[in-house]
């Protein structure tokens, strides 16, 4: 189940981009780093929520069905993604 660990890590990076994008929305931004910010916004606002929702749901179902165990899965990463998912649901809806 190495693919779950990889997708959890990629979702965590997208979640960091989401948080950075939210910080950019509430602060003053001078547009000096537009090229980098465009990529961060795409990962954070376009990819983060659907990917995070999907991987948290799949991982949660697999954990409940005991198809995977906590030991090979980084639990802190799953819990951080779940916390950011709750934040994303609050912000988006």
N, C-alpha and C positions, 0 to 999 in steps of 0.2 A: 504494500500500500504506500509506496514511495510517492505516487502521484498525489495523494491527499496531502502529504506534508509539503510538496512543492506548491500546490494550489493554495494551501493555507498561508504559506509564506508570501506568495504573489498577492493574495487578497489582503494580507497585512500591509504590504507596500502600497497597494491601491487605497487602503484605508488611511494610511498616513498622508497620502496625496489628498484625500477627501478632507481630512482635518485641516491641512494646509490651505486648501481652497476655501474652506469656511472661514479661516482666519483672514484670508485675503479679502473676502467679501465684507468683513466688518471693520477692516482697517483701511487706512489711506495707502494707496499703491501708486507709485510714480511711473510705472510702465517701462522701467529700465531693463528688465529681464523678461521681455514678452515671449521670446522663443522658448525658454524653459518653462515659464508659467503656462503656456498653451498646452504643453505635454502633461504637466501636473494637473491641470483642470480637466483634460480629457480622461486621464486615469482616475482622478478623484470623483468627478461628477458623472462621467459616462459609464465607467467600468466598475467602480467600487461597489455600488449598491447591488446591482444584479448578481455580480460574482460573489459578493459576501453573503447575500441571502441564499444563493444556491449552494455554496460550499458549507455554510453552517447547517443548512437543512440536511444535506447529504451526510455530512459527518455525524450530526446528531442522530439520524436514523440508523446509520451503520453502528454507532455506539450502543444505541438501544437494542438493536438486533444482535449485538455481540459479534458482529462480523469483523470488527477491529477492536483493539484494546487501547487503553490510555498510554501504555508503556512506549510503543513506537511513535505515538502521536505526541507532539509537544503540547501539553495541556494549557500552558500559559498562553500560547499562541491562539488556540481555539477560544479560550475565555476572553482574550483581548478582542478577537474578531466578533464574538458575541456582544461584548460591551459596545463596540463601535456600531454594530448592527442596530442595537437599541437606540443609540444616538442618531443614526441615519433615519430610522423610522420616525423618531420625534421631529427631526428637522424637515424631512420630506413630507410628512403627512400630519 
